[in-house]
């Protein structure tokens, strides 16, 4: 095993260097603090590996994404979402018998407890679908109790519940949002068709399935099923490391995904296009403004991928196919295509690797499929649930898993003494600073002013505006 040598304070410390299946290397610092007394600082964990994992391999420099070793391009072209969910969970592509069994289990687990419908009634009509989804998934723990010692059979059922019921709750949340009655899942329909039917059919109208839309949504879910140790997956692993209830664990991942820096990125693309349209621009002026840093171009570039996003390449073809269908007319699409064409020819964007990413095309695909804006992140959550569960399952079965407990570098006040309430308000200093001041001025005949600590924001004195003390 290779070693890395850290020289700190004149003392050398050897650290193991681990090598992954694809040759990536990482320095093992698990014993760094006990050996040296120091920790690492890595804001955003951009250079920190939180675990070893066999679920997904990602190489941003080369534009590679693989699930369990299978290239995402092959899976997107040849597999359905349910098959990919099985692969992520259990490590191998299912046989025909295994796939039928898994699909049947998902179907039988698709209903939610009827009493949960009372929860939907209690939410306001304008409640955001992601807020409903986060809350309702957590509440599953009360309707489907999970034993502390979970066997294989119980684990399979929990996985089936979440993969299937997240989809059902998502559709019910949308119906609540628009004030229509919920549509129940049907055993006659496959996973994506079932979801679209629950979303768009009603007691007074049937939803006509479009094979191109079904394929686009299914592929969207496949491409979003996992993406290594991103924000929401890391959240799932962190919460799961405490052995929290699995429904609460997945709910925490949904909450993390809700952020516009994560799952909401494709919504930002549509918002950008709508803003361009409202301004009367066709996209060309916006491109020039973006080059002058006077506007932010959403849906281009990626924190991890430095050459191209393989998911974007796949979605681009599906996107253009949907946008060219008869009857699919939207001025936002025209603007998007002009921005795409301009950016892919402009040296400014090419030299900076600012290419359209998965969010640029996924937002357009969802829009073309008539998925409402506020449901974009919800669909992301449906797709990502198998990935979250795969990481939860992997972590749960790893005997070396420890509760996540990062360190920090403290930068707050040093030790200081308690101040009685009637003496607060005067500038204070820490005990350490007082000693330093006394030492620096002792016998010098000089006075050194104390360093003032900032007051809390908005605070001017210990009394309210009318002169009375705060309670």
VENSULVEN-V244963 format. One record per residue. N is the residue number from 0. RES is the residue in one small letter. BURIAL is I if it has 9 or more other C-alpha atoms within 8 Angstrom, else O. Layout:
# VENSULVEN-V244963
<<N & RES & BURIAL> <N & RES & BURIAL>>
This chain:
# VENSULVEN-V244963
<<0 & x & O> <1 & x & O> <2 & x & O> <3 & x & I> <4 & x & O> <5 & x & O> <6 & x & O> <7 & x & O> <8 & x & O> <9 & x & O> <10 & x & O> <11 & x & O> <12 & x & I> <13 & x & O> <14 & x & I> <15 & x & I> <16 & x & I> <17 & x & I> <18 & x & O> <19 & x & O> <20 & x & O> <21 & x & O> <22 & x & O> <23 & x & O> <24 & x & O> <25 & x & O> <26 & x & I> <27 & x & I> <28 & x & O> <29 & x & O> <30 & x & O> <31 & x & I> <32 & x & I> <33 & x & O> <34 & x & O> <35 & x & O> <36 & x & O> <37 & x & O> <38 & x & O> <39 & x & O> <40 & x & O> <41 & x & O> <42 & x & O> <43 & x & O> <44 & x & O> <45 & x & O> <46 & x & O> <47 & x & O> <48 & x & O> <49 & x & O> <50 & x & O> <51 & x & O> <52 & x & O> <53 & x & O> <54 & x & I> <55 & x & I> <56 & x & I> <57 & x & I> <58 & x & I> <59 & x & I> <60 & x & I> <61 & x & I> <62 & x & I> <63 & x & I> <64 & x & I> <65 & x & I> <66 & x & I> <67 & x & I> <68 & x & O> <69 & x & O> <70 & x & I> <71 & x & I> <72 & x & I> <73 & x & I> <74 & x & I> <75 & x & I> <76 & x & O> <77 & x & O> <78 & x & I> <79 & x & I> <80 & x & I> <81 & x & O> <82 & x & I> <83 & x & I> <84 & x & I> <85 & x & I> <86 & x & I> <87 & x & I> <88 & x & I> <89 & x & O> <90 & x & I> <91 & x & O> <92 & x & O> <93 & x & I> <94 & x & O> <95 & x & O> <96 & x & O> <97 & x & O> <98 & x & I> <99 & x & O> <100 & x & O> <101 & x & I> <102 & x & I> <103 & x & O> <104 & x & I> <105 & x & I> <106 & x & I> <107 & x & O> <108 & x & I> <109 & x & I> <110 & x & I> <111 & x & I> <112 & x & O> <113 & x & O> <114 & x & O> <115 & x & O> <116 & x & O> <117 & x & O> <118 & x & I> <119 & x & I> <120 & x & O> <121 & x & O> <122 & x & O> <123 & x & O> <124 & x & O> <125 & x & O> <126 & x & I> <127 & x & O> <128 & x & I> <129 & x & I> <130 & x & O> <131 & x & I> <132 & x & I> <133 & x & I> <134 & x & I> <135 & x & I> <136 & x & I> <137 & x & I> <138 & x & I> <139 & x & I> <140 & x & I> <141 & x & O> <142 & x & O> <143 & x & O> <144 & x & O> <145 & x & I> <146 & x & O> <147 & x & O> <148 & x & O> <149 & x & O> <150 & x & O> <151 & x & O> <152 & x & O> <153 & x & I> <154 & x & I> <155 & x & O> <156 & x & I> <157 & x & I> <158 & x & I> <159 & x & I> <160 & x & I> <161 & x & I> <162 & x & I> <163 & x & I> <164 & x & I> <165 & x & I> <166 & x & I> <167 & x & I> <168 & x & I> <169 & x & I> <170 & x & I> <171 & x & I> <172 & x & I> <173 & x & I> <174 & x & I> <175 & x & I> <176 & x & I> <177 & x & O> <178 & x & O> <179 & x & O> <180 & x & O> <181 & x & I> <182 & x & I> <183 & x & O> <184 & x & I> <185 & x & O> <186 & x & O> <187 & x & O> <188 & x & O> <189 & x & O> <190 & x & O> <191 & x & I> <192 & x & I> <193 & x & I> <194 & x & I> <195 & x & I> <196 & x & I> <197 & x & I> <198 & x & I> <199 & x & O> <200 & x & I> <201 & x & I> <202 & x & O> <203 & x & O> <204 & x & O> <205 & x & O> <206 & x & I> <207 & x & O> <208 & x & I> <209 & x & O> <210 & x & O> <211 & x & O> <212 & x & I> <213 & x & I> <214 & x & O> <215 & x & I> <216 & x & I> <217 & x & I> <218 & x & I> <219 & x & I> <220 & x & I> <221 & x & I> <222 & x & I> <223 & x & I> <224 & x & I> <225 & x & I> <226 & x & I> <227 & x & I> <228 & x & O> <229 & x & O> <230 & x & I> <231 & x & I> <232 & x & I> <233 & x & I> <234 & x & I> <235 & x & I> <236 & x & I> <237 & x & I> <238 & x & I> <239 & x & I> <240 & x & I> <241 & x & O> <242 & x & O> <243 & x & I> <244 & x & I> <245 & x & I> <246 & x & I> <247 & x & I> <248 & x & I> <249 & x & I> <250 & x & I> <251 & x & I> <252 & x & I> <253 & x & I> <254 & x & I> <255 & x & I> <256 & x & I> <257 & x & I> <258 & x & I> <259 & x & I> <260 & x & O> <261 & x & I> <262 & x & I> <263 & x & I> <264 & x & I> <265 & x & I> <266 & x & I> <267 & x & I> <268 & x & I> <269 & x & I> <270 & x & O> <271 & x & I> <272 & x & I> <273 & x & I> <274 & x & O> <275 & x & I> <276 & x & I> <277 & x & O> <278 & x & O> <279 & x & O> <280 & x & I> <281 & x & I> <282 & x & I> <283 & x & I> <284 & x & O> <285 & x & I> <286 & x & I> <287 & x & O> <288 & x & I> <289 & x & I> <290 & x & I> <291 & x & O> <292 & x & O> <293 & x & O> <294 & x & I> <295 & x & O> <296 & x & O> <297 & x & I> <298 & x & I> <299 & x & I> <300 & x & I> <301 & x & I> <302 & x & O> <303 & x & O> <304 & x & I> <305 & x & I> <306 & x & I> <307 & x & I> <308 & x & I> <309 & x & I> <310 & x & I> <311 & x & I> <312 & x & I> <313 & x & I> <314 & x & I> <315 & x & I> <316 & x & O> <317 & x & I> <318 & x & I> <319 & x & O> <320 & x & O> <321 & x & I> <322 & x & I> <323 & x & O> <324 & x & O> <325 & x & O> <326 & x & O> <327 & x & I> <328 & x & O> <329 & x & O> <330 & x & O> <331 & x & I> <332 & x & I> <333 & x & I> <334 & x & I> <335 & x & I> <336 & x & O> <337 & x & I> <338 & x & I> <339 & x & I> <340 & x & O> <341 & x & I> <342 & x & I> <343 & x & I> <344 & x & O> <345 & x & O> <346 & x & O> <347 & x & O> <348 & x & I> <349 & x & I> <350 & x & O> <351 & x & O> <352 & x & I> <353 & x & I> <354 & x & I> <355 & x & I> <356 & x & I> <357 & x & I> <358 & x & I> <359 & x & I> <360 & x & I> <361 & x & I> <362 & x & I> <363 & x & I> <364 & x & I> <365 & x & I> <366 & x & I> <367 & x & I> <368 & x & O> <369 & x & O> <370 & x & I> <371 & x & O> <372 & x & O> <373 & x & I> <374 & x & I> <375 & x & I> <376 & x & I> <377 & x & I> <378 & x & I> <379 & x & I> <380 & x & I> <381 & x & I> <382 & x & I> <383 & x & I> <384 & x & I> <385 & x & I> <386 & x & I> <387 & x & I> <388 & x & I> <389 & x & I> <390 & x & I> <391 & x & I> <392 & x & I> <393 & x & I> <394 & x & I> <395 & x & I> <396 & x & O> <397 & x & O> <398 & x & O> <399 & x & O> <400 & x & O> <401 & x & O> <402 & x & O> <403 & x & O> <404 & x & O> <405 & x & O> <406 & x & O> <407 & x & O> <408 & x & O> <409 & x & O> <410 & x & O> <411 & x & O> <412 & x & O> <413 & x & O> <414 & x & O> <415 & x & I> <416 & x & O> <417 & x & O> <418 & x & O> <419 & x & O> <420 & x & O> <421 & x & O> <422 & x & O> <423 & x & O> <424 & x & O> <425 & x & O> <426 & x & O> <427 & x & O> <428 & x & I> <429 & x & I> <430 & x & I> <431 & x & I> <432 & x & O> <433 & x & I> <434 & x & O> <435 & x & O> <436 & x & I> <437 & x & O> <438 & x & O> <439 & x & O> <440 & x & I> <441 & x & O> <442 & x & O> <443 & x & O> <444 & x & O> <445 & x & O> <446 & x & O> <447 & x & O> <448 & x & O> <449 & x & O> <450 & x & O> <451 & x & O> <452 & x & O> <453 & x & O> <454 & x & O> <455 & x & O> <456 & x & O> <457 & x & O> <458 & x & O> <459 & x & O> <460 & x & O> <461 & x & I> <462 & x & I> <463 & x & I> <464 & x & O> <465 & x & O> <466 & x & O> <467 & x & O> <468 & x & O> <469 & x & O> <470 & x & O>>
